[in-house]
Amino acid sequence: MSDLPSVVSDSELSNSFLSETIQVCVVSRDHKRTMEGHGAARHRPVGVYRYRDAPGIRDTEYRGEAENFKMTLCLAWTGTMMWEIIEPIKGPSIYTEFLEKHGEGIHHTAFHCGDMSWQERTEEFEQRGFKKIQSGLWKNLVPYAYFETEEAT
């Protein structure tokens, strides 16, 4: 077993590069039904984006290959926390994998990484042994990437 990190402060470990949780995502087979449930929790999504032909999302990769998957994406905010609902529509993706393996539920969380650049963040995950499994660019502004962390977490 590897050495455990030490506690640096009330909110930081000695080996951490992740800071605040900024997003929680649920993968659903029916985004409208899931939106209703989130509305009952007082954070009903206010933005619904349908990416059936991937407009607004580009440079998408799935498991190292270019892939044009289709999905519906719903976003809401409570304070500084973003809530996301994703309903996969077509094509292979980590969202469809998750539904097949686990069913509906919390799929991922996103973290702020301090002042690290996007390249530094992705390199840090890969240096820690987490393989990039899906990525792209949203609205030509926001790069995103998912890393295989399920076994480690």
Kinemage of the C-alpha trace (Angstrom):
@kinemage 1
@onewidth
@group {chain A} dominant
@subgroup {mainchain}
@vectorlist {calphas} color= white
{ca met a 1} P 0.000 0.000 0.000
{ca ser a 2} L 1.297 3.447 -0.866
{ca asp a 3} L 1.932 6.128 1.713
{ca leu a 4} L -1.149 8.096 2.649
{ca pro a 5} L -1.112 11.872 2.165
{ca ser a 6} L -0.874 14.145 5.159
{ca val a 7} L -3.457 16.740 6.146
{ca val a 8} L -2.301 20.261 5.277
{ca ser a 9} L -5.427 22.164 6.371
{ca asp a 10} L -9.129 21.611 7.014
{ca ser a 11} L -9.700 21.349 3.273
{ca glu a 12} L -6.409 20.196 1.732
{ca leu a 13} L -4.229 17.098 1.584
{ca ser a 14} L -0.520 17.110 0.781
{ca asn a 15} L -1.017 15.341 -2.569
{ca ser a 16} L -4.038 17.263 -3.822
{ca phe a 17} L -4.308 19.442 -6.899
{ca leu a 18} L -8.114 19.490 -6.832
{ca ser a 19} L -9.972 22.106 -4.848
{ca glu a 20} L -13.660 23.078 -4.803
{ca thr a 21} L -16.285 20.784 -6.259
{ca ile a 22} L -17.914 22.867 -8.982
{ca gln a 23} L -20.217 20.400 -10.731
{ca val a 24} L -22.279 17.279 -10.117
{ca cys a 25} L -23.693 15.425 -13.129
{ca val a 26} L -26.510 12.901 -13.337
{ca val a 27} L -26.862 10.669 -16.379
{ca ser a 28} L -30.475 9.911 -17.219
{ca arg a 29} L -32.518 8.006 -19.774
{ca asp a 30} L -35.142 10.797 -19.630
{ca his a 31} L -33.836 14.322 -19.026
{ca lys a 32} L -37.354 15.762 -18.652
{ca arg a 33} L -38.247 13.371 -15.825
{ca thr a 34} L -34.922 14.043 -14.128
{ca met a 35} L -35.424 17.801 -14.526
{ca glu a 36} L -38.745 17.486 -12.686
{ca gly a 37} L -36.986 15.745 -9.804
{ca his a 38} L -34.318 18.415 -9.671
{ca gly a 39} L -37.046 21.066 -9.673
{ca ala a 40} L -38.441 19.509 -6.500
{ca ala a 41} L -34.958 19.931 -5.013
{ca arg a 42} L -35.086 23.628 -6.037
{ca his a 43} L -32.425 23.556 -8.692
{ca arg a 44} L -34.374 22.940 -11.871
{ca pro a 45} L -32.144 23.237 -14.949
{ca val a 46} L -32.461 26.565 -16.707
{ca gly a 47} L -30.429 25.732 -19.795
{ca val a 48} L -31.289 22.810 -22.064
{ca tyr a 49} L -28.973 22.124 -24.992
{ca arg a 50} L -29.700 19.468 -27.588
{ca tyr a 51} L -26.621 18.199 -29.363
{ca arg a 52} L -28.117 15.869 -31.934
{ca asp a 53} L -25.633 16.790 -34.653
{ca ala a 54} L -23.000 18.103 -32.241
{ca pro a 55} L -23.326 21.817 -33.065
{ca gly a 56} L -21.660 23.670 -30.253
{ca ile a 57} L -19.477 20.708 -29.367
{ca arg a 58} L -16.392 19.948 -31.421
{ca asp a 59} L -13.099 18.059 -31.305
{ca thr a 60} L -14.881 15.207 -29.519
{ca glu a 61} L -13.009 12.034 -28.695
{ca tyr a 62} L -14.168 8.827 -27.059
{ca arg a 63} L -11.558 6.317 -25.890
{ca gly a 64} L -8.858 7.809 -28.116
{ca glu a 65} L -10.931 7.972 -31.310
{ca ala a 66} L -12.831 10.844 -32.924
{ca glu a 67} L -16.523 10.305 -32.168
{ca asn a 68} L -19.595 12.447 -32.823
{ca phe a 69} L -21.974 11.341 -30.052
{ca lys a 70} L -25.339 12.993 -29.516
{ca met a 71} L -26.892 14.065 -26.213
{ca thr a 72} L -29.191 16.435 -24.384
{ca leu a 73} L -27.418 18.558 -21.761
{ca cys a 74} L -29.289 20.414 -18.985
{ca leu a 75} L -27.605 22.914 -16.640
{ca ala a 76} L -28.644 24.641 -13.424
{ca trp a 77} L -26.876 26.549 -10.676
{ca thr a 78} L -27.233 26.715 -6.905
{ca gly a 79} L -24.725 29.259 -5.682
{ca thr a 80} L -21.389 28.297 -7.218
{ca met a 81} L -22.393 24.655 -7.806
{ca met a 82} L -23.413 23.599 -11.316
{ca trp a 83} L -25.886 20.739 -11.630
{ca glu a 84} L -25.844 18.898 -14.931
{ca ile a 85} L -28.144 16.295 -16.447
{ca ile a 86} L -27.017 14.382 -19.532
{ca glu a 87} L -29.258 12.135 -21.597
{ca pro a 88} L -27.249 10.289 -24.248
{ca ile a 89} L -29.117 10.114 -27.554
{ca lys a 90} L -26.888 8.259 -30.008
{ca gly a 91} L -23.358 7.022 -30.482
{ca pro a 92} L -20.835 5.534 -28.104
{ca ser a 93} L -19.916 7.643 -25.089
{ca ile a 94} L -19.026 7.264 -21.442
{ca tyr a 95} L -22.627 8.288 -20.688
{ca thr a 96} L -24.106 5.294 -22.514
{ca glu a 97} L -21.463 3.055 -20.906
{ca phe a 98} L -22.531 4.298 -17.481
{ca leu a 99} L -26.233 3.683 -18.127
{ca glu a 100} L -25.525 0.148 -19.342
{ca lys a 101} L -23.290 -0.690 -16.356
{ca his a 102} L -24.913 1.222 -13.485
{ca gly a 103} L -28.252 2.628 -14.629
{ca glu a 104} L -29.207 6.229 -13.970
{ca gly a 105} L -27.424 8.226 -11.320
{ca ile a 106} L -24.520 10.478 -10.427
{ca his a 107} L -21.987 10.097 -13.197
{ca his a 108} L -19.238 12.554 -12.352
{ca thr a 109} L -18.121 15.500 -10.310
{ca ala a 110} L -15.922 18.298 -11.562
{ca phe a 111} L -13.345 20.147 -9.506
{ca his a 112} L -11.625 23.472 -9.722
{ca cys a 113} L -7.859 23.051 -9.952
{ca gly a 114} L -6.636 26.373 -8.638
{ca asp a 115} L -4.480 28.362 -11.032
{ca met a 116} L -3.412 25.376 -13.144
{ca ser a 117} L -3.773 25.742 -16.908
{ca trp a 118} L -5.969 23.308 -18.831
{ca gln a 119} L -2.871 21.507 -20.143
{ca glu a 120} L -1.382 21.240 -16.634
{ca arg a 121} L -4.636 19.776 -15.312
{ca thr a 122} L -4.910 17.095 -17.980
{ca glu a 123} L -1.223 16.236 -17.677
{ca glu a 124} L -1.558 15.941 -13.883
{ca phe a 125} L -4.411 13.431 -14.193
{ca glu a 126} L -2.463 11.394 -16.727
{ca gln a 127} L 0.734 11.496 -14.618
{ca arg a 128} L -1.289 10.083 -11.734
{ca gly a 129} L -2.291 7.149 -13.932
{ca phe a 130} L -5.771 8.279 -14.982
{ca lys a 131} L -6.356 7.722 -18.694
{ca lys a 132} L -8.382 10.297 -20.651
{ca ile a 133} L -11.506 8.520 -21.919
{ca gln a 134} L -13.617 11.316 -23.425
{ca ser a 135} L -13.025 14.959 -24.298
{ca gly a 136} L -14.117 17.856 -26.458
{ca leu a 137} L -14.673 21.577 -26.676
{ca trp a 138} L -18.050 23.067 -25.653
{ca lys a 139} L -19.295 26.240 -27.381
{ca asn a 140} L -15.769 26.892 -28.683
{ca leu a 141} L -14.875 28.120 -25.175
{ca val a 142} L -14.831 25.351 -22.596
{ca pro a 143} L -12.531 22.353 -23.003
{ca tyr a 144} L -13.640 19.277 -21.089
{ca ala a 145} L -12.140 15.889 -20.404
{ca tyr a 146} L -13.078 12.824 -18.422
{ca phe a 147} L -10.548 10.472 -16.905
{ca glu a 148} L -10.909 6.824 -15.919
{ca thr a 149} L -11.094 7.117 -12.123
{ca glu a 150} L -13.762 4.540 -11.257
{ca glu a 151} L -11.388 1.815 -10.042
{ca ala a 152} L -9.337 4.262 -7.956
{ca thr a 153} L -12.308 5.921 -6.328
